Amino acid sequence: MLRFSRILDFIFPPKCYNCYAEVENHGTLCEICWEQANYISHPYCGKCGASVEYEKFSDECENCDGMNLQFDANYSLFKYDDFAKNLVARLKYYDDLSLIHILANNLTNRYVNEIASADIITSVPLHHKRLLKRKY
């Protein structure tokens, strides 16, 4: 089986899912692309997960304060910049489901404590017509 895998790697070398540069293993991004990722780090809003300035930080950011949001907390890996938009667009509009593995693993590794204590983890609701179009 190992030989077959090496033959396939020779014919179809592992590529970065973002820029298609050659990488060591399948299912990852290259170092340059990982460096482009604008990770959200502490402090972040306890409700929407957006980055906030430390001095202004409370349980909720200015955007969430006083709003009746129908969820307890949102956790995101990256700020929604051009890098993140590209990955999300490839997943949503081009059925590049290979990105699910990368994003899910990074999200769970980053928020392992928060996710472990969650009662439920769910996706953002999707209209049934879009569900049929996207297939997932």
DSSP file with accessible surface (Angstrom, degrees, kcal/mol):
  #  RESIDUE AA STRUCTURE BP1 BP2  ACC     N-H-->O    O-->H-N    N-H-->O    O-->H-N    TCO  KAPPA ALPHA  PHI   PSI    X-CA   Y-CA   Z-CA
    1    1 A M     >        0   0  190      0, 0.0     4,-2.0     0, 0.0     5,-0.1   0.000 360.0 360.0 360.0 -37.0    0.0    0.0    0.0
    2    2 A L  H  >  +     0   0  111      1,-0.2     4,-2.2     2,-0.2     5,-0.2   0.893 360.0  52.1 -63.1 -39.6    2.9    2.4    0.8
    3    3 A R  H  > S+     0   0  210      2,-0.2     4,-2.3     1,-0.2    -1,-0.2   0.920 108.6  50.2 -61.3 -45.6    4.3    1.9   -2.7
    4    4 A F  H  > S+     0   0  118      1,-0.2     4,-2.6     2,-0.2    -1,-0.2   0.910 109.5  51.8 -60.0 -41.7    1.0    2.7   -4.3
    5    5 A S  H  X S+     0   0   53     -4,-2.0     4,-2.4     1,-0.2    -1,-0.2   0.902 109.6  49.2 -61.9 -41.8    0.8    5.9   -2.2
    6    6 A R  H  X S+     0   0  165     -4,-2.2     4,-1.8     2,-0.2    -1,-0.2   0.878 110.1  51.3 -66.8 -37.2    4.3    7.0   -3.3
    7    7 A I  H  X S+     0   0   96     -4,-2.3     4,-2.4     2,-0.2     5,-0.2   0.938 111.4  47.4 -64.0 -45.5    3.3    6.4   -6.9
    8    8 A L  H  X S+     0   0   65     -4,-2.6     4,-4.0     1,-0.2    -2,-0.2   0.898 110.2  52.6 -62.7 -40.3    0.2    8.5   -6.5
    9    9 A D  H  < S+     0   0   52     -4,-2.4    -1,-0.2     2,-0.2    -2,-0.2   0.847 109.8  49.8 -63.8 -32.8    2.2   11.2   -4.8
   10   10 A F  H  < S+     0   0  181     -4,-1.8    -2,-0.2    -5,-0.2    -1,-0.2   0.924 118.8  36.8 -69.8 -43.9    4.7   11.2   -7.7
   11   11 A I  H  < S+     0   0   97     -4,-2.4    -2,-0.2     1,-0.3    -3,-0.2   0.912 135.2  24.2 -73.3 -44.5    1.9   11.5  -10.2
   12   12 A F  S  < S-     0   0  135     -4,-4.0    -1,-0.3    -5,-0.2    -2,-0.1  -0.751  86.7-159.5-121.8  80.5   -0.3   13.8   -8.1
   13   13 A P        -     0   0   34      0, 0.0    -3,-0.1     0, 0.0    11,-0.1  -0.257  34.0 -89.9 -62.6 148.5    2.1   15.6   -5.7
   14   14 A P        -     0   0   12      0, 0.0     9,-2.0     0, 0.0     2,-0.3  -0.359  50.8-164.4 -59.0 134.6    0.5   17.1   -2.6
   15   15 A K  B     -A   22   0A  87      7,-0.3    13,-0.4    -3,-0.1    12,-0.3  -0.924  25.9-103.0-124.4 148.6   -0.5   20.7   -3.2
   16   16 A C     >  -     0   0    0      5,-3.0     4,-1.2    -2,-0.3    13,-0.2  -0.469  27.9-136.3 -63.3 135.6   -1.5   23.5   -0.9
   17   17 A Y  T  4 S+     0   0   56     11,-1.5    -1,-0.1    -2,-0.2    12,-0.1   0.643  99.0  40.7 -73.2 -11.5   -5.2   23.9   -0.9
   18   18 A N  T  4 S+     0   0   20     10,-0.2    -1,-0.1     3,-0.1    11,-0.1   0.880 134.0   9.5-100.3 -54.5   -4.9   27.7   -1.2
   19   19 A C  T  4 S-     0   0   63      2,-0.1    -2,-0.1    11,-0.0    10,-0.0   0.477  90.2-124.8-109.9  -6.1   -2.1   28.5   -3.7
   20   20 A Y     <  +     0   0  136     -4,-1.2    -3,-0.1     1,-0.2     2,-0.1   0.615  56.1 150.1  70.5  15.6   -1.4   25.0   -5.1
   21   21 A A        -     0   0   44      1,-0.1    -5,-3.0    -6,-0.1    -1,-0.2  -0.439  58.7 -90.5 -69.9 153.0    2.3   25.1   -4.3
   22   22 A E  B     -A   15   0A 136     -7,-0.2     2,-0.3    -2,-0.1    -7,-0.3  -0.449  50.8-176.3 -67.8 138.3    3.8   21.7   -3.5
   23   23 A V        -     0   0   24     -9,-2.0     7,-0.1    -2,-0.1     3,-0.1  -0.804  36.4-110.5-128.1 171.2    3.7   20.7    0.1
   24   24 A E  S    S+     0   0  172     -2,-0.3     2,-0.3     1,-0.1    -1,-0.1   0.885  96.2  26.1 -72.7 -40.3    4.9   17.7    2.1
   25   25 A N  S    S-     0   0  103    -12,-0.1     3,-0.4   -11,-0.0    -1,-0.1  -0.927  82.4-107.6-127.2 151.7    1.6   16.1    2.9
   26   26 A H  S    S+     0   0  103     -2,-0.3     3,-0.1     1,-0.2   -10,-0.1  -0.339  95.9  39.7 -66.8 152.5   -1.9   16.0    1.3
   27   27 A G  S    S+     0   0   25    -12,-0.3     2,-0.3     1,-0.3    -1,-0.2   0.826  96.3  87.4  82.1  33.3   -4.6   18.0    3.1
   28   28 A T        -     0   0   40    -13,-0.4   -11,-1.5    -3,-0.4     2,-0.3  -0.886  68.7-110.0-147.8 178.7   -2.8   21.1    4.2
   29   29 A L        -     0   0    6     -2,-0.3   -13,-0.1   -13,-0.2     2,-0.0  -0.809  39.1-104.9-109.2 157.9   -1.7   24.6    3.3
   30   30 A C     >  -     0   0   17     -2,-0.3     4,-2.4     1,-0.1     5,-0.2  -0.294  34.6-104.6 -76.3 166.9    1.8   25.7    2.7
   31   31 A E  H  > S+     0   0  155      1,-0.2     4,-2.1     2,-0.2     5,-0.1   0.877 120.2  55.2 -60.8 -38.8    3.8   27.7    5.2
   32   32 A I  H  > S+     0   0  117      1,-0.2     4,-1.0     2,-0.2    -1,-0.2   0.927 110.0  46.1 -62.9 -42.2    3.3   31.0    3.2
   33   33 A C  H >> S+     0   0    0      1,-0.2     4,-0.9     2,-0.2     3,-0.6   0.908 109.9  53.1 -68.9 -40.3   -0.5   30.5    3.2
   34   34 A W  H >< S+     0   0   55     -4,-2.4     3,-0.7     1,-0.2    -1,-0.2   0.879 106.2  54.8 -60.7 -35.4   -0.6   29.7    6.9
   35   35 A E  H 3< S+     0   0  149     -4,-2.1    -1,-0.2     1,-0.2    -2,-0.2   0.778 102.7  57.0 -68.2 -25.6    1.4   32.9    7.6
   36   36 A Q  H << S+     0   0  100     -4,-1.0     2,-0.3    -3,-0.6    -1,-0.2   0.703  81.7 106.8 -75.0 -21.1   -1.3   34.9    5.6
   37   37 A A    <<  -     0   0   10     -4,-0.9     2,-1.3    -3,-0.7    -3,-0.0  -0.437  64.4-149.4 -65.0 124.0   -4.0   33.6    8.0
   38   38 A N        -     0   0   69     41,-0.3    41,-2.7    -2,-0.3    -1,-0.1  -0.689  22.1-156.5 -96.7  80.3   -5.1   36.4   10.3
   39   39 A Y  B     -B   78   0B  69     -2,-1.3     2,-0.5    39,-0.2    39,-0.3  -0.254  13.5-124.7 -61.0 142.6   -6.0   34.3   13.3
   40   40 A I        +     0   0   10     37,-2.4     2,-0.3    36,-0.2    -1,-0.1  -0.766  41.0 172.4 -84.9 128.2   -8.4   35.7   15.9
   41   41 A S        -     0   0   68     -2,-0.5    36,-0.0     2,-0.2    37,-0.0  -0.810  30.7 -27.1-130.5 173.8   -6.7   35.7   19.3
   42   42 A H  S    S+     0   0  140     -2,-0.3    12,-0.1     9,-0.1     2,-0.1  -0.353 107.9  50.5 -63.2 142.9   -7.5   36.9   22.8
   43   43 A P  S    S+     0   0   32      0, 0.0     9,-1.7     0, 0.0     2,-0.3   0.559  77.0 146.5 -85.0 146.3   -9.2   39.2   23.5
   44   44 A Y  B     -C   51   0C  16      7,-0.2     7,-0.2    -4,-0.1     6,-0.1  -0.960  55.6 -83.2-137.6 157.9  -12.2   38.4   21.5
   45   45 A C     >  -     0   0    1      5,-2.9     4,-0.9    -2,-0.3    29,-0.2  -0.373  30.0-140.2 -61.5 133.7  -15.9   39.0   22.1
   46   46 A G  T  4 S+     0   0   40     13,-1.1    14,-0.2    12,-0.4    -1,-0.2   0.595  98.2  37.7 -71.0  -8.9  -17.5   36.2   24.2
   47   47 A K  T  4 S+     0   0   30     12,-0.2    27,-1.6    26,-0.2    -1,-0.1   0.841 130.3  17.9-106.1 -62.7  -20.6   36.3   22.0
   48   48 A C  T  4 S-     0   0   30     25,-0.2    -2,-0.1     2,-0.1    25,-0.1   0.662  91.6-127.9 -91.5 -16.8  -19.7   36.8   18.3
   49   49 A G     <  +     0   0    1     -4,-0.9    27,-0.3     1,-0.3    -3,-0.1   0.505  55.1 147.6  86.1   2.6  -16.0   35.9   18.6
   50   50 A A        -     0   0   38     -6,-0.1    -5,-2.9     1,-0.1    -1,-0.3  -0.391  56.4 -99.5 -71.9 148.5  -14.7   39.1   16.9
   51   51 A S  B     -C   44   0C  44     -7,-0.2     2,-0.3    -2,-0.1    -7,-0.2  -0.416  46.8-175.4 -63.2 140.4  -11.4   40.5   17.9
   52   52 A V        -     0   0   32     -9,-1.7     2,-0.2    -2,-0.1     5,-0.1  -0.940  32.1 -96.5-135.0 159.9  -11.7   43.4   20.3
   53   53 A E    >>  -     0   0  114     -2,-0.3     3,-0.8     1,-0.1     4,-0.6  -0.565  33.6-128.1 -75.1 140.2   -9.3   45.9   21.9
   54   54 A Y  G >4 S+     0   0  173      1,-0.3     3,-1.3    -2,-0.2    -1,-0.1   0.897 105.6  55.2 -58.0 -42.7   -8.3   44.8   25.4
   55   55 A E  G 34 S+     0   0  156      1,-0.3    -1,-0.3    -3,-0.0    -2,-0.0   0.806 113.6  41.5 -63.4 -29.9   -9.2   48.1   27.0
   56   56 A K  G <4 S+     0   0  124     -3,-0.8    -1,-0.3     2,-0.0     2,-0.2   0.423  88.6 124.0 -96.2   0.4  -12.7   47.9   25.7
   57   57 A F    <<  +     0   0   81     -3,-1.3     2,-0.2    -4,-0.6     4,-0.1  -0.425  21.8 144.3 -74.1 130.7  -13.3   44.2   26.3
   58   58 A S  S    S-     0   0   64      2,-0.2   -12,-0.4    -2,-0.2     3,-0.1  -0.599  72.7 -65.4-133.2-157.1  -16.2   43.1   28.4
   59   59 A D  S    S+     0   0  140     -2,-0.2   -13,-1.1     1,-0.1     2,-0.3   0.834 123.1  26.2 -65.4 -30.9  -18.3   39.9   28.0
   60   60 A E  S    S-     0   0   58    -15,-0.2    -2,-0.2   -14,-0.2    -1,-0.1  -0.973  82.8-119.6-134.0 149.2  -19.7   41.3   24.7
   61   61 A C     >  -     0   0   15     -2,-0.3     4,-2.4    -4,-0.1     3,-0.5  -0.223  41.2 -94.0 -77.3 174.9  -18.3   43.7   22.1
   62   62 A E  T  4 S+     0   0  149      1,-0.2    -1,-0.1     2,-0.2    -5,-0.0   0.838 125.4  53.4 -59.4 -35.4  -20.0   47.0   21.1
   63   63 A N  T  4 S+     0   0  128      1,-0.2    -1,-0.2     3,-0.0    -3,-0.0   0.836 116.9  36.2 -70.2 -33.5  -21.8   45.2   18.2
   64   64 A C  T >4 S+     0   0    6     -3,-0.5     3,-2.4     2,-0.1     5,-0.2   0.716  86.5 115.0 -91.4 -24.4  -23.3   42.5   20.4
   65   65 A D  T 3< S+     0   0  115     -4,-2.4     3,-0.1     1,-0.3    -4,-0.0  -0.249  92.6   0.6 -56.1 121.5  -24.0   44.5   23.6
   66   66 A G  T 3  S+     0   0   74      1,-0.3    -1,-0.3     3,-0.0     2,-0.2   0.368 100.0 127.1  83.3  -5.7  -27.7   44.7   24.2
   67   67 A M    <   -     0   0  108     -3,-2.4     2,-1.3     1,-0.1    -1,-0.3  -0.596  62.7-130.9 -83.8 146.6  -28.6   42.6   21.1
   68   68 A N        -     0   0  140     -2,-0.2     2,-0.2    -3,-0.1    -1,-0.1  -0.607  36.2-178.6 -94.5  73.1  -30.9   39.6   21.6
   69   69 A L        -     0   0   40     -2,-1.3    -3,-0.0    -5,-0.2    -5,-0.0  -0.519  28.4-135.6 -77.1 143.9  -28.7   37.1   19.7
   70   70 A Q  S    S+     0   0  159     -2,-0.2     2,-0.3     2,-0.0    -1,-0.1  -0.002  79.6  62.8 -93.3  30.0  -30.1   33.5   19.5
   71   71 A F  S    S-     0   0   85      1,-0.1     3,-0.1     3,-0.0    -2,-0.1  -0.969  71.7-134.7-146.7 160.1  -26.8   31.8   20.2
   72   72 A D  S    S-     0   0  140     -2,-0.3     2,-0.3     1,-0.3    -1,-0.1   0.874  80.7 -12.0 -83.7 -42.7  -24.5   31.6   23.2
   73   73 A A        -     0   0   37    -25,-0.1     2,-0.4     2,-0.0    -1,-0.3  -0.986  49.6-150.5-160.7 150.7  -21.1   31.9   21.4
   74   74 A N        -     0   0   68    -27,-1.6     2,-0.4    -2,-0.3    -3,-0.0  -0.977  12.8-163.4-123.0 137.1  -19.5   31.9   18.0
   75   75 A Y        -     0   0   75     -2,-0.4     2,-0.3   -26,-0.0   -26,-0.1  -0.987   9.3-179.0-123.7 130.4  -15.9   30.9   17.4
   76   76 A S        -     0   0   40     -2,-0.4   -36,-0.2   -27,-0.3     3,-0.1  -0.941  24.3-148.4-126.5 149.5  -14.0   31.7   14.3
   77   77 A L  S    S+     0   0   14     -2,-0.3   -37,-2.4     1,-0.1     2,-0.3   0.927  78.6  21.2 -77.1 -51.0  -10.4   30.9   13.2
   78   78 A F  B    S-B   39   0B  24    -39,-0.3   -39,-0.2     3,-0.0     2,-0.2  -0.817  80.5-102.3-121.8 158.2   -9.6   33.9   11.1
   79   79 A K        -     0   0   87    -41,-2.7     2,-2.3    -2,-0.3     5,-0.4  -0.511  51.9-104.0 -67.9 148.2  -10.7   37.5   10.6
   80   80 A Y  S    S+     0   0  147     -2,-0.2     2,-0.1     4,-0.1    -1,-0.1  -0.450  73.4 135.5 -82.6  74.6  -12.8   37.6    7.5
   81   81 A D  S  > S-     0   0   47     -2,-2.3     4,-2.9   -43,-0.1     5,-0.2  -0.318  75.6 -73.6-105.4-168.8  -10.2   39.1    5.2
   82   82 A D  H  > S+     0   0  132      1,-0.2     4,-2.1     2,-0.2     5,-0.2   0.879 130.7  53.1 -59.7 -38.7   -9.2   38.2    1.6
   83   83 A F  H  > S+     0   0   12      2,-0.2     4,-1.8   -47,-0.2    -1,-0.2   0.964 114.1  40.9 -60.8 -51.1   -7.4   35.0    2.7
   84   84 A A  H  > S+     0   0    5     -5,-0.4     4,-2.8     1,-0.2     5,-0.3   0.899 112.3  55.7 -66.3 -39.6  -10.5   33.8    4.7
   85   85 A K  H  X S+     0   0   92     -4,-2.9     4,-2.7     1,-0.2    -1,-0.2   0.902 106.3  52.0 -59.4 -40.9  -12.9   34.9    1.9
   86   86 A N  H  X S+     0   0   66     -4,-2.1     4,-2.2    -5,-0.2    -1,-0.2   0.938 112.1  44.6 -61.8 -47.4  -11.0   32.8   -0.6
   87   87 A L  H  X S+     0   0    3     -4,-1.8     4,-1.9     2,-0.2    -2,-0.2   0.939 115.7  46.6 -63.6 -45.2  -11.1   29.7    1.5
   88   88 A V  H  X S+     0   0   45     -4,-2.8     4,-3.2     1,-0.2     5,-0.3   0.917 111.7  51.5 -64.9 -41.7  -14.8   30.1    2.4
   89   89 A A  H  X>S+     0   0   30     -4,-2.7     4,-2.8    -5,-0.3     5,-0.7   0.913 108.6  51.0 -63.1 -40.6  -15.7   30.9   -1.3
   90   90 A R  H  X5S+     0   0   20     -4,-2.2     6,-2.0    -5,-0.2     4,-0.8   0.890 115.0  43.7 -64.6 -36.1  -14.0   27.8   -2.5
   91   91 A L  H  <5S+     0   0   29     -4,-1.9     4,-0.5     4,-0.2    -2,-0.2   0.955 122.0  36.7 -71.5 -49.4  -15.8   25.7    0.0
   92   92 A K  H  <5S+     0   0   62     -4,-3.2    -2,-0.2    -5,-0.2    -3,-0.2   0.901 129.9  24.4 -73.4 -44.3  -19.2   27.3   -0.5
   93   93 A Y  H  <5S+     0   0  137     -4,-2.8    -3,-0.2    -5,-0.3    -1,-0.2   0.635 127.1  39.3-103.8 -16.6  -19.4   27.9   -4.2
   94   94 A Y  S  <<S-     0   0  178     -4,-0.8    -2,-0.1    -5,-0.7    -1,-0.1   0.223  97.8-122.1-119.7  13.0  -16.9   25.4   -5.7
   95   95 A D        +     0   0   56     -4,-0.5     2,-2.1     1,-0.2    -4,-0.2   0.819  48.8 163.6  51.8  36.6  -17.7   22.4   -3.6
   96   96 A D    >   +     0   0   32     -6,-2.0     3,-1.7     1,-0.2     4,-0.2  -0.514   3.4 168.1 -83.5  74.3  -14.0   22.1   -2.5
   97   97 A L  T >>  +     0   0   84     -2,-2.1     3,-1.3     1,-0.3     4,-0.6   0.640  59.3  81.6 -69.2 -12.0  -14.9   19.8    0.4
   98   98 A S  H 3> S+     0   0   38      1,-0.3     4,-0.9    -3,-0.2     3,-0.4   0.785  83.1  64.4 -63.2 -23.0  -11.3   19.0    1.0
   99   99 A L  H <> S+     0   0    1     -3,-1.7     4,-2.7     1,-0.2     5,-0.3   0.748  84.5  74.3 -71.8 -22.8  -11.1   22.3    2.9
  100  100 A I  H <> S+     0   0   77     -3,-1.3     4,-2.9    -4,-0.2     5,-0.3   0.924  94.7  50.6 -56.7 -44.4  -13.5   21.0    5.6
  101  101 A H  H  X S+     0   0  114     -4,-0.6     4,-2.2    -3,-0.4     5,-0.2   0.935 112.9  45.2 -60.5 -47.1  -10.8   18.8    7.1
  102  102 A I  H  X S+     0   0    6     -4,-0.9     4,-2.1     2,-0.2     5,-0.2   0.953 118.2  41.8 -62.3 -51.1   -8.3   21.6    7.3
  103  103 A L  H  X S+     0   0   34     -4,-2.7     4,-2.5     1,-0.2     5,-0.2   0.921 115.3  49.1 -68.1 -42.2  -10.7   24.1    8.8
  104  104 A A  H  X S+     0   0   45     -4,-2.9     4,-2.7    -5,-0.3     5,-0.2   0.924 111.9  48.6 -65.1 -43.6  -12.4   21.8   11.2
  105  105 A N  H  X S+     0   0   66     -4,-2.2     4,-2.3    -5,-0.3    -1,-0.2   0.924 114.2  45.9 -62.7 -43.1   -9.2   20.4   12.6
  106  106 A N  H  X S+     0   0   40     -4,-2.1     4,-2.1    -5,-0.2    -2,-0.2   0.899 112.9  50.4 -67.4 -38.6   -7.8   23.9   13.1
  107  107 A L  H  X S+     0   0   55     -4,-2.5     4,-2.1    -5,-0.2    -2,-0.2   0.943 113.3  44.3 -65.6 -45.8  -11.0   25.1   14.7
  108  108 A T  H  < S+     0   0   60     -4,-2.7    -2,-0.2     1,-0.2    -1,-0.2   0.896 114.1  50.1 -68.7 -37.2  -11.2   22.2   17.1
  109  109 A N  H >< S+     0   0  121     -4,-2.3     3,-0.6    -5,-0.2    -1,-0.2   0.888 113.5  46.5 -65.3 -36.9   -7.5   22.4   18.0
  110  110 A R  H 3< S+     0   0   96     -4,-2.1    -2,-0.2     1,-0.2    -1,-0.2   0.855 125.4  28.1 -74.1 -36.6   -7.8   26.2   18.6
  111  111 A Y  T 3X S+     0   0    6     -4,-2.1     4,-2.9    -5,-0.2     5,-0.3  -0.124  75.4 137.5-118.7  37.8  -11.0   26.1   20.7
  112  112 A V  H <> S+     0   0   87     -3,-0.6     4,-2.2     1,-0.2    -1,-0.1   0.879  74.7  46.0 -56.0 -42.5  -10.7   22.6   22.3
  113  113 A N  H  > S+     0   0  128      2,-0.2     4,-1.2     1,-0.2    -1,-0.2   0.923 115.1  45.8 -69.0 -42.9  -11.8   23.8   25.8
  114  114 A E  H  4 S+     0   0   49      1,-0.2     4,-0.4     2,-0.2     3,-0.2   0.921 115.5  46.3 -66.0 -42.7  -14.7   25.8   24.6
  115  115 A I  H >< S+     0   0   40     -4,-2.9     3,-1.3     1,-0.2    -2,-0.2   0.896 107.4  57.9 -68.6 -37.6  -15.9   23.1   22.2
  116  116 A A  H 3< S+     0   0   83     -4,-2.2    -1,-0.2    -5,-0.3    -2,-0.2   0.826 108.9  45.7 -63.1 -30.1  -15.6   20.4   24.8
  117  117 A S  T 3< S+     0   0   94     -4,-1.2    -1,-0.3    -3,-0.2    -2,-0.2   0.457  88.9 114.9 -93.7   2.3  -17.9   22.2   27.2
  118  118 A A    <   -     0   0   46     -3,-1.3     3,-0.1    -4,-0.4    -3,-0.0  -0.415  57.2-151.0 -74.8 143.4  -20.5   23.0   24.5
  119  119 A D  S    S-     0   0  162      1,-0.3     2,-0.3    -2,-0.1    -1,-0.1   0.828  82.5  -0.2 -76.0 -36.8  -24.0   21.4   24.7
  120  120 A I        -     0   0  136      2,-0.0     2,-0.4    -3,-0.0    -1,-0.3  -0.991  58.6-152.3-152.9 146.6  -24.4   21.5   20.9
  121  121 A I        +     0   0  118     -2,-0.3     2,-0.3    -3,-0.1    -6,-0.0  -0.993  29.3 166.8-120.7 129.8  -22.4   22.5   17.9
  122  122 A T        -     0   0  119     -2,-0.4     2,-0.2     3,-0.0    -2,-0.0  -0.889  29.9-116.1-139.8 167.3  -24.3   23.6   14.8
  123  123 A S        -     0   0   95     -2,-0.3     3,-0.1     1,-0.1     0, 0.0  -0.508  44.6 -85.3 -96.5 171.4  -23.9   25.3   11.5
  124  124 A V        -     0   0  126     -2,-0.2    -1,-0.1     1,-0.1     0, 0.0  -0.600  58.7-100.6 -73.5 132.4  -25.5   28.5   10.3
  125  125 A P        -     0   0  123      0, 0.0     2,-0.4     0, 0.0    -1,-0.1  -0.234  38.9-154.5 -57.1 145.5  -28.9   27.6    8.9
  126  126 A L        -     0   0   63     -3,-0.1     5,-0.0     2,-0.0    -3,-0.0  -0.974  20.9-108.9-126.2 136.1  -29.1   27.4    5.1
  127  127 A H     >  -     0   0  109     -2,-0.4     4,-2.2     1,-0.1     3,-0.5  -0.344  31.6-119.9 -61.2 142.6  -32.1   28.0    2.9
  128  128 A H  H  > S+     0   0  120      1,-0.2     4,-1.9     2,-0.2     5,-0.2   0.822 111.9  55.7 -60.0 -31.5  -33.4   24.7    1.4
  129  129 A K  H  > S+     0   0  147      1,-0.2     4,-1.7     2,-0.2    -1,-0.2   0.905 109.8  45.8 -67.7 -39.4  -32.8   25.9   -2.2
  130  130 A R  H  > S+     0   0  142     -3,-0.5     4,-2.9     2,-0.2     5,-0.3   0.859 108.5  57.3 -70.3 -34.7  -29.2   26.6   -1.5
  131  131 A L  H  X S+     0   0   81     -4,-2.2     4,-2.0     1,-0.2     5,-0.4   0.927 107.7  47.3 -60.5 -43.2  -28.8   23.3    0.3
  132  132 A L  H  < S+     0   0  138     -4,-1.9    -1,-0.2     1,-0.2    -2,-0.2   0.903 114.5  47.2 -64.8 -38.4  -29.9   21.5   -2.9
  133  133 A K  H  < S+     0   0  173     -4,-1.7    -2,-0.2     1,-0.2    -1,-0.2   0.913 119.1  38.4 -70.0 -41.9  -27.5   23.6   -5.0
  134  134 A R  H  < S-     0   0   28     -4,-2.9    -1,-0.2     2,-0.1    -2,-0.2   0.674  94.3-142.4 -85.0 -22.9  -24.5   23.1   -2.7
  135  135 A K     <        0   0  153     -4,-2.0    -3,-0.1    -5,-0.3    -4,-0.1   0.576 360.0 360.0  74.3   8.1  -25.2   19.5   -1.8
  136  136 A Y              0   0   85     -5,-0.4    -2,-0.1     0, 0.0    -1,-0.1  -0.993 360.0 360.0-152.3 360.0  -24.1   19.8    1.8
